[in-house]
Amino acid sequence: MMVGAERALFMDEISTGLDSSTTFQIVKSLGLITNILGGTTVISLLQPAPETYNLFDDIILLSDGHIVYQGPREHVLEFFELMGFKCPDRKGVADFLQEVSQLKCFVKVTSRKDQPQYW
């Protein structure tokens, strides 16, 4: 239950034990409420269905506690293609992102001066 005008909601694994249709309805409702209240919702999900994935504006993808990608959902595939990872035509984007985030080939950039050589 949500009471009051929260400006930020943080939710972890809200889809555990739910079917994809119910998860879609919950995420869609949270998005509408967030837009009406002018707030932000951060939701962690593992392998959301394509319909649910498409409801998100921005994606934060983590690997071993480090941010691998943070930005608009519509740019995530372009980013990974530039890094040498192409999503197969018949694979869902969320499944692809989970697989690529589990690879152990990412370079850990620890300072701003290191960034230009990798980006």
Residue, then its C-alpha position, 0 to 999 in steps of 0.5 A: m500500500m502506498v500512502g502519501a506523495e513518495r518521490a522515490l520508490f525502490m523495489d527489489e524482485i517484485s515479480t518473484g512467484l508471479d506470472s509475467s502478466t501480473t508482473f506486467q500489470i504491477v509495473k505498468s500501474l507503478g509507472l502510471i502512479t509514478n508519473i502522476l506523482g512526479g516521482t521515480t521508481v527503481i525496480s530490480l527484475l531478473q529476466p522480465a518479459p519483453e512487454t514488461y521490459n518495454l515499460f521502462d524508460d531507463i536501464i541500470l545493468l549491474s555485473d558483480g556490483h559494478i554498473v555495466y550500463q546506465g541509460p535509456r532503454e532504447h540505446v542499450l543494444e546500440f551500446f553493447e553492439l559498440m562493445g562487440f556484443k550483438c543480441p541475436d534476432r530471436k533472443g529477448v533483450a532482457d535475456f541478452l542483457q542478463e547473459v552479457s552481464q554475467l560474462k567476465c570480460f568487462v574492464k573495471v574502470t576505477s578513475r576518470k582518467d582511465q575512462p577515455q581509453y575504454w569509451 
